[in-house]
């Protein structure tokens, strides 16, 4: 690495002249940063990462009095693991970790304090809200909403247009993490397109949720649930 105005930028990195670096960053070897990318302070980019046009990394969270949730004052660095791809117009907030070999699709949004594993696919227009953990080799497809305070395991498949939520009170009790929590999705779960997973529900390891299902209660491991509300239709042993 070489020092360039307090930044640590490897000489092999290619950074477009229109890209903006707004504070101290670290960029490893063979990184490509395309036009109109914005890097906020404390962004660390691993080797062989490519960041496409218009992406924003390390954005501090902002809000108004309309928001009940208050932001943590102790946000850490934003780290993108080696061999990853950040597609055009993604917005990745401060204090996010993205594992190696992960693809983040066009227009995706990843909020602060999220942790995403290695070799994941976060597809186009996916929203991942704050303080959410995603394991390795997990795929989240187009236009899906991953709510805040949620845990997703490894090798999970989440189809397009899936909705997850974290507040059964619809905001009427304000924001309190003691009762605002998204679903827990264990390893090797498959969720069909258009499913709706309600707050606090646990999807057991290896279960499957049919397309369009509304899951209102825990799903046992290795079962298939379908319908509104979702019910067990068969064992997957």
MOKABEL-V708020 format. One record per residue. N is the residue number from 1. RES is the residue in one small letter. PHI is phi in radians with two decimals (NA if undefined). PSI is psi in whole degrees, -180 to 180 (none if undefined). BURIAL is + if it has 24 or more other ideal C-beta (glycine too) atoms within 12 Angstrom, else -. Layout:
# MOKABEL-V708020
N_RES_PHI_PSI_BURIAL / N_RES_PHI_PSI_BURIAL
This chain:
# MOKABEL-V708020
1_x_NA_150_- / 2_x_-2.08_154_- / 3_x_-1.63_129_- / 4_x_-2.39_97_- / 5_x_0.97_47_- / 6_x_1.30_-4_- / 7_x_-1.50_152_+ / 8_x_-1.91_101_- / 9_x_-2.17_120_+ / 10_x_-1.13_141_+ / 11_x_-1.05_-23_- / 12_x_-1.41_-11_- / 13_x_-1.20_144_+ / 14_x_-1.98_117_- / 15_x_-2.16_121_+ / 16_x_-1.08_149_- / 17_x_-1.15_-23_- / 18_x_-1.55_-6_- / 19_x_-1.24_148_+ / 20_x_-2.02_128_+ / 21_x_-1.97_112_+ / 22_x_-1.66_1_- / 23_x_-3.09_-169_- / 24_x_-1.14_124_- / 25_x_-2.32_165_+ / 26_x_-2.21_124_+ / 27_x_-2.20_120_+ / 28_x_-1.47_-173_+ / 29_x_-1.19_146_- / 30_x_1.07_23_- / 31_x_-1.38_143_+ / 32_x_-2.11_123_+ / 33_x_-2.03_115_+ / 34_x_-1.46_-177_+ / 35_x_-1.04_144_- / 36_x_1.09_22_- / 37_x_-1.32_144_+ / 38_x_-2.08_125_+ / 39_x_-1.98_116_+ / 40_x_-1.39_170_+ / 41_x_-1.03_153_+ / 42_x_1.17_36_+ / 43_x_-1.74_131_+ / 44_x_-2.11_121_+ / 45_x_-1.97_123_+ / 46_x_-1.33_174_+ / 47_x_-1.10_145_+ / 48_x_1.16_17_+ / 49_x_-1.39_144_+ / 50_x_-2.12_129_+ / 51_x_-2.06_118_+ / 52_x_-1.58_176_+ / 53_x_-0.94_134_- / 54_x_1.36_2_+ / 55_x_-1.23_151_+ / 56_x_-2.18_126_+ / 57_x_-2.16_137_+ / 58_x_1.46_17_+ / 59_x_-1.09_127_+ / 60_x_-1.21_141_+ / 61_x_-1.21_143_+ / 62_x_-2.33_161_- / 63_x_-2.87_-179_- / 64_x_-2.25_-179_- / 65_x_-1.15_-14_- / 66_x_-1.17_-19_- / 67_x_-1.59_129_- / 68_x_-1.37_-32_- / 69_x_-1.38_139_+ / 70_x_-1.78_145_- / 71_x_-1.43_147_+ / 72_x_-1.21_135_- / 73_x_-1.38_-6_- / 74_x_-1.95_59_- / 75_x_-1.38_139_+ / 76_x_-1.77_-167_- / 77_x_-1.26_164_+ / 78_x_-1.85_121_+ / 79_x_-2.13_130_+ / 80_x_-2.02_120_+ / 81_x_-1.23_160_+ / 82_x_-1.01_152_+ / 83_x_1.14_17_+ / 84_x_-1.57_164_+ / 85_x_-2.22_129_+ / 86_x_-1.94_113_+ / 87_x_-1.41_173_+ / 88_x_-1.00_138_+ / 89_x_1.13_21_+ / 90_x_-1.20_151_+ / 91_x_-2.17_114_+ / 92_x_-2.03_120_+ / 93_x_-1.40_175_+ / 94_x_-1.15_155_+ / 95_x_1.10_50_+ / 96_x_-2.16_141_+ / 97_x_-2.07_127_+ / 98_x_-2.11_124_+ / 99_x_-1.30_170_+ / 100_x_-1.12_150_+ / 101_x_1.19_20_+ / 102_x_-1.69_142_+ / 103_x_-1.91_125_+ / 104_x_-1.92_119_+ / 105_x_-1.38_174_+ / 106_x_-0.94_136_+ / 107_x_1.13_13_+ / 108_x_-1.20_153_+ / 109_x_-2.24_126_+ / 110_x_-2.16_115_+ / 111_x_-1.43_173_+ / 112_x_-1.06_152_+ / 113_x_1.14_27_+ / 114_x_-1.62_150_+ / 115_x_-2.26_117_+ / 116_x_-2.07_132_+ / 117_x_-1.31_-169_+ / 118_x_-1.53_152_+ / 119_x_0.96_41_+ / 120_x_-1.67_160_+ / 121_x_-2.11_117_+ / 122_x_-1.97_105_+ / 123_x_-1.43_-175_+ / 124_x_-1.05_137_+ / 125_x_1.11_19_+ / 126_x_-1.35_139_+ / 127_x_-1.95_124_+ / 128_x_-2.04_114_+ / 129_x_-1.41_-179_+ / 130_x_-1.05_153_+ / 131_x_0.92_48_+ / 132_x_-2.08_140_+ / 133_x_-1.97_131_+ / 134_x_-2.21_131_+ / 135_x_-1.35_-167_+ / 136_x_-1.43_151_+ / 137_x_1.06_27_+ / 138_x_-1.66_145_+ / 139_x_-2.14_128_+ / 140_x_-2.15_118_+ / 141_x_-1.68_179_+ / 142_x_-0.90_140_+ / 143_x_1.09_22_+ / 144_x_-1.50_146_+ / 145_x_-1.95_116_+ / 146_x_-1.77_118_+ / 147_x_-1.35_174_+ / 148_x_-1.38_159_+ / 149_x_0.97_57_+ / 150_x_-2.31_152_+ / 151_x_-2.21_129_+ / 152_x_-2.20_132_+ / 153_x_-1.40_-161_+ / 154_x_-1.65_152_+ / 155_x_0.98_39_+ / 156_x_-1.65_142_+ / 157_x_-2.02_119_+ / 158_x_-2.10_115_+ / 159_x_-1.23_-179_+ / 160_x_-1.22_150_+ / 161_x_1.11_23_+ / 162_x_-1.35_141_+ / 163_x_-2.05_135_+ / 164_x_-2.21_147_+ / 165_x_-2.36_163_+ / 166_x_-2.31_8_+ / 167_x_-2.44_103_+ / 168_x_-1.22_-14_- / 169_x_-1.64_1_- / 170_x_0.93_37_- / 171_x_1.44_-1_- / 172_x_-1.28_-20_- / 173_x_-1.82_13_- / 174_x_1.29_-164_- / 175_x_-1.89_121_- / 176_x_-2.59_117_- / 177_x_-1.18_-8_- / 178_x_-1.21_-22_- / 179_x_-2.30_-3_- / 180_x_-1.73_104_+ / 181_x_-2.63_136_+ / 182_x_-1.40_-178_+ / 183_x_-1.11_161_+ / 184_x_-1.98_119_+ / 185_x_-1.96_115_+ / 186_x_-1.40_179_+ / 187_x_-1.09_149_+ / 188_x_1.11_26_+ / 189_x_-1.49_146_+ / 190_x_-2.10_131_+ / 191_x_-2.18_121_+ / 192_x_-1.28_162_+ / 193_x_-1.05_142_+ / 194_x_1.37_5_+ / 195_x_-1.24_156_+ / 196_x_-2.20_118_+ / 197_x_-1.90_117_+ / 198_x_-1.42_168_+ / 199_x_-1.03_142_+ / 200_x_1.25_-1_+ / 201_x_-1.27_141_+ / 202_x_-1.91_126_+ / 203_x_-1.75_113_+ / 204_x_-1.18_156_+ / 205_x_-0.96_132_+ / 206_x_1.36_6_+ / 207_x_-1.40_168_+ / 208_x_-2.31_141_+ / 209_x_-2.02_124_+ / 210_x_-1.19_158_+ / 211_x_-1.04_136_+ / 212_x_1.34_3_- / 213_x_-1.22_152_+ / 214_x_-2.01_109_+ / 215_x_-1.66_113_+ / 216_x_-1.88_-10_- / 217_x_-2.56_170_- / 218_x_-1.00_146_- / 219_x_-1.93_125_+ / 220_x_-1.12_154_+ / 221_x_-1.03_147_+ / 222_x_0.95_43_- / 223_x_-2.23_159_+ / 224_x_-1.89_127_+ / 225_x_-2.04_146_+ / 226_x_-2.56_159_+ / 227_x_1.75_-180_- / 228_x_-2.26_109_- / 229_x_-1.23_160_- / 230_x_-1.17_137_+ / 231_x_-2.31_151_- / 232_x_-1.17_126_+ / 233_x_-1.90_-23_- / 234_x_-2.91_162_- / 235_x_-1.50_143_- / 236_x_-1.88_16_- / 237_x_-0.98_none_-
